[in-house]
Each structure stands twice: as structure tokens, then as C-alpha cells.
Amino acid sequence: MWHSEIRSRAAVLALALWAAVGTARGGAAPAAVEVTPGTGSYAVVVSRTTHGDPAWRAVVDALREPHAASVIVYPGEVAECIAPLAKLFPRYACFVARPEEAGRPFVVAVHRLTRKLDGDPYTDVVWGILTGYEAADALRIAQRREPLVIRRAAGGTGINLGVFDEGVWFSEGERGVMWEKRAGGTPEKKTCPADSTKALVDTFNEFKPQLFVTSGHATTRDWQIGYSYRDGQFRCHKGQLFGLDLQKKAHLVQSPNPKVYLPVGNCLIGWIPGRECMALAFMRTAGVHQMFGYVVPTWYGYMGWGVLDLFVGQPGRFSLAEAVYLNNQALIHQLAARFPKHAGVDFERFDLERDRRLVGRLAAKHGVRDRDALGLLWDRDTVAFYGDPAWDARLAPRPCAWEQSLTEKGGTFTFQVVAGKEATWRRPPMALLPWRVRGVEIIEGKELSPLIADNFLLLPAPRKLEPGKRYRVVLRAERVAAQQ
């Protein structure tokens, strides 16, 4: 549990460091970081260059108005906004960035920045990066207000069609095989063309899924449809997503309906090294309003598959932004609880695609010998989330392996978990608190070792939930006023 006085000291220290940097450079503390305060618990963070472009400023304005957001304009590096962001301490932060800014170092920097707003090791805001092939693409995403309730799904890897009204997925491991669920029916195994490229493009253009899931081989410029056999590819060119079949024929993806994209097992597909990349093409011509993705080669998979567990495995419980955020906090908790000696390690490099021995070198340099510790550190800062983090996209509610509830009355919170049948979780029961808290006192449930951070809680024990048994944590806490 983390007290607000720790946060206050962290904010003061950040301000002091900020001032010291300016003085060391031969002048007064820089007045370069500009803050326009808002009344909501939402901050838009943007570079001065991007904010100075009228087309991109329109994106900032499209977020500022509905969220009553504060706007932080930084002159050079995103880390410069730590002091004003710590002072505002919002619930959400959206980092508006042109493609030229939104590369791998930017994603890593945002992860590390948003963990340093107070004194605990956890991420302090639910955040997202809003970008696009052009400013108009980012503006279209920013202007989306209506929540997305997901009932239609598609995939290039296996997904549980039982939690959707209808859906289809194409096997990446078995040539010519797909699974389909029609409205009112049950999932059925079917055949599809051995080259499934056009069928997948048609799925986008005609079936219009609201969720798309992939795994398998990928780079910043392509996704290979088959994993254990040869099939076509999805590629991009000048912001256009298209399928390229085995005959080298292109099939354009034109699927503007709003959707979310989960490349849960794909290497590099979340990396934006410039305008020519898959992530921006999915946003531009495939209707993707939110997605996450690795900006590195993935080999451990905690962040990718864990989001699928939370978002699809617990249908309707979390928005995609919440699932990505909470999965990352579960990862950080794993590091803190199991590997406290290494929890503070920050890897200096992530270019495994260039240096296949990099992971071994990092392990030796930092003395990390446990594979789980190494994998968690690799995943912690290398998955980007793109889109407005406050936009609500989630599955239509369905029965989950356990039911959970969080209620509050007069400053007393009750979090309760009840499994309908024996359940072993991959990610612990978690919930976002409705507001930030401090001065936490656990009244009931200490034996469950609950983690109570200032904006979420997590129940790490027991790993196996007995059917019908109630697991309950009761706590008292004081609400932290907005922008305190």
C-alpha cells in the first residue's frame, strides 16, 4: 500500500530535478514545459513540434474537450513531462505523437515515465499512445465517442468463439482449416482455401469483425498467415493494409468499422519505426481504433497472451485499455514478489532482431539468472498500447470462471471473488478502483496477501479457487482529491 505523502515527495523531487537540469545548462529552470490545466482526470501529453502542427493540434483538441483534459507540451524528450504529470496525477494519460516520434525508445520511455509519478513500482496512469499514418487517422480515432461492445471476432490464430455471437478463425498450424460460429450456432471446424489470404481479407471487408487476433511470425512490415506451413502474408504500403497471396496478387483491406487488434504472439508488429509499418496500416485502412503490440521480438509472451486471458478469457470484465494496464501491473507484481533483487533493472537495449545474443548479454550484465525474471524484464517495457485509453472497447458480458465484485460505501471497499467451479487463474483477480486512495487499512482478508495500490487492487492468493467459496477483502481508504 502506498501513501499519498510518498507521491507528494516524488512530485517535489521530480520538480527539483527538473529545475536542476535547467540550472545546470546555464540558466533558470526551464519554462519550456507548458501546462494548460483541465478539470478532468485526463492528461494529453504532446511534443512542442507536434502541438505546433495545426493538423496534430486538432487531435489534441479532440481529446481535450470531451475529457476536460489538461495538456502538457514538452520541448524535447517525453521524460521532461514527469514533474507536471506527477503534479496532475491523472487517471488517464494520452501521448499524442507523430509516427516519427512514436518508435521503440518512445514506448520504453513512456512505460518508465509513468511508473515514476509516485514512490511505488506500479504504473500510475492508464495510458495510450495516439498516432496515425497521417494526423487525420489519429483524429478519427480521437473523435470516436461511442463505446464498442464486441460481438463479432476473427483471428489468424485460435480464439474461443464461444464468447462471441459469431466469429471465424483460420488455423496457423493446419493448412486449409478454419473454425466458424454463425449467429445462434456453435463453433464448427470447416475447410478453407490452402492459400487463405483472400479469405482473410474478405473476412475484414465483408464480415467486418470488431476484434482481430493474431500470432505467428511478423515484422514491422508484414504478418505471415501460416506459422507451420507456407501461406500468404498481410503487408503494408503507404498506409494501405493488404493481403499478398502465394500468386503475388494483392487484396486490399478496406474495413472501416471500428475494431480492436490483439497481435498477442507477434514479434515487432507494435513497433512504429516510421510511417511505413503494419501498426499504422491497421489503423488507417482496417478500422483499428485500439491495439497493443510488441515493439521487440517476443519470446516470453507474458504481456501478449496475458492480455488475451484478461480481455477474452474474462469477457466483458475489462476494456482493452484496462486489460493491458492490469496485465502490466500483474507482471510488475511478479517481479516485486518473486525477484525483488532484479525488479528495478532497466535493460539498455532491445534490438534482438539485430543481435541474437542480446538477451544473454543482458542477463550476464545484470546478473539475472532466472528465465522468468529475464522474461518479465524483457516484456515489462516493450509492449505499446495505441489509442485513446479512456475509450471503452470490451466484449459483451458472458459468464466467467469466477464472479467478482467491488463495492464502496463511506470509504469502505469490499472486493469479493466467488468461483462457480474450481478455477486456476493465469492472471490474478484484479480490479481498478473507482478513484485514487490513500491511508489504506485492511479490515478483512489479510491472509489473501492483497496488493492495494493507489488505483487498483490485486489478489495473488490462492492460485486455485474452490467452487462456491467466497474470497473477500475489506478495506478502508481515504479518497485522494483530483489534481491534489
Sequence and secondary structure as in RCSB ss.txt:
>XXXX:A:sequence
MWHSEIRSRAAVLALALWAAVGTARGGAAPAAVEVTPGTGSYAVVVSRTTHGDPAWRAVVDALREPHAASVIVYP
GEVAECIAPLAKLFPRYACFVARPEEAGRPFVVAVHRLTRKLDGDPYTDVVWGILTGYEAADALRIAQRREPLVI
RRAAGGTGINLGVFDEGVWFSEGERGVMWEKRAGGTPEKKTCPADSTKALVDTFNEFKPQLFVTSGHATTRDWQI
GYSYRDGQFRCHKGQLFGLDLQKKAHLVQSPNPKVYLPVGNCLIGWIPGRECMALAFMRTAGVHQMFGYVVPTWY
GYMGWGVLDLFVGQPGRFSLAEAVYLNNQALIHQLAARFPKHAGVDFERFDLERDRRLVGRLAAKHGVRDRDALG
LLWDRDTVAFYGDPAWDARLAPRPCAWEQSLTEKGGTFTFQVVAGKEATWRRPPMALLPWRVRGVEIIEGKELSP
LIADNFLLLPAPRKLEPGKRYRVVLRAERVAAQQ
>XXXX:A:secstr
   HHHHHHHHHHHHHHHHHHHHHTTSSS   SEEE  SSSEEEEEEHHHHTSHHHHHHHHHHHHHHT EEEEES
S GGGGHHHHHHH  SEEEEE  TTT SHHHHHHHHHHTT SSSSSS  SEEEEE  SSHHHHHHHHT  S EEE
 EEEESS   GGGSSEEEEE SSSTTEEEEE TTS  EEEE  SS HHHHHHIIIII  SEEEE S B SSEEES
 SSS   EEEEETTEEEEE TT  EEE    S EEEEETT SSTT  SSSSSHHHHHHHHS EEEEEEESS  SS
 HHHHHHHHHHTTTTTTS HHHHHHHHHHHHHHHHHHH TTTTT   S   TTT TTHHHHHHHHHT   HHHHH
HHHHHT EEEES TTS EEE     SEEEEEEEETTEEEEEEEESS EE SS  EEE SS EEEEEEEE GGG  
EE SSEEE    SEE BT EEEEEEEEEE  TT 
